[in-house]
Amino acid sequence: MTDNVIVLENVWKIFGERADEALHAIKTRGLGKPEVLEEFACVVGIADCSFEVKRGEIFCVMGLSGSGKSTMVRHLNRLIEPTAGSIHMLGKDVLAMGASELRELRARHIGMVFQHMALLPHRTVRDNVGFPLQVRGEPKSRRWEVSQQCLNRVNLDGYEDRFPSELSGGMQQRVGLARALASDPEVLLMDEPFSALDPLIRRQLQDQFMALSAEMNKTTVFITHDLDEAIRIGDRIAIMKDGRIVQIGTPEEIVTQPADQYVADFVEGISKLKLVFAHSIMEPIADFKPRSTDDLSISPRAHHGTDLDTLIDVSTTSEQPIVITDDDNQDIGVVTRATLLKGIKGGKA
């Protein structure tokens, strides 16, 4: 039984009246975006994209402006209809849903948070948060109860009767997050929700979001143009270019094993100290050839999930290599100072 909450397979979106013709030409003649625009007056927004998102995962989709990431996320709840491909969410075929079933999916199972929150200016904070429940027909007492719980979660208790214009940008963004959580959705779709905020406020909201996601076990697709943000909050990252997914991987894989020069240029300035772990750079203990001065019986130990930054600290405590252990505390590998230097330089031994 799969634990995938979202599954996209070979999704295409071509904007224009001749989209089907353009797609056929792309597949049979290998046309690129410029040729499609010139010959068919169509724009390729999404090109043959596939990915899966597991339950409880924060899946970041990132790329430069125009890469297709925002178009991608709007396909998940069918705000945009694909030209081709399939989309499944929570075990259901989203493209086969009728209007009422689609409304049910959006109202009860999906929460959306965007950069511009579109809070209702004439409603109080409490009423903004409870609005999704009002749409569902919940009584006022229930709406207020849930609103209060959600506002407490995002540290906005005491602001229930304020209006959006009385709040800072960061506080408005928290209202938007609380509103998305109010219907207790299984899935959160977040399109650059923190990008307009000051760096300090942005980091605070990232921390709060990660804590809430872990606590509530939400499955999240998070759109961003900021690699630092994607690396910080994402369990996995999909990098897009010209409507295509170039690479999908963990932050460690993206940084240490870029799929092409485009990804390599993205990650060039990223520090590897918190992203590369012992299991990636260690030498298997069976293959290790000790020096005459090496005595692994007195070596410091470190878990295979220890990052480079911590391994460097450990290496300063002893002249011996570091022995790496598994989850059962069994010795499985060795990291020497030479290995550490190679890891810092390139992420791999």
Buried (B, 14 or more C-beta within 10 A) or exposed (E): EEEBBBBBEEBBBBBBEBBBBBBEBBEEEEBEBEBBBEBBEBBBBBBBBBBBBBBBBBBBBBBEEBBBBBBBBBBBBBEBEBBBBBBBBBEEEBBEBEEEEBEEBBBBBBBBBBBEBEBEEEBBBBBBBBBBBBEBEBEEEEBBBBBBBBBEBBEBEEBBEBBBEEBEEBBBBBBBBBBBBBBBBBBBBBBBBBEBBEEEBBBBBBEBBBEBBEEBEBBBBBBBBBBEBBBBBBBBBBBBBBBBBBBBBBBBBBBBBBBEEBBEEBBEEBEBBBBBBBBBBBBEBEEBEEEEEBEBEEBBEBBBEBBBBBBBEBBEEEEBBBBBBEEEEEEBBBBBBEBBEBBBEEBEB
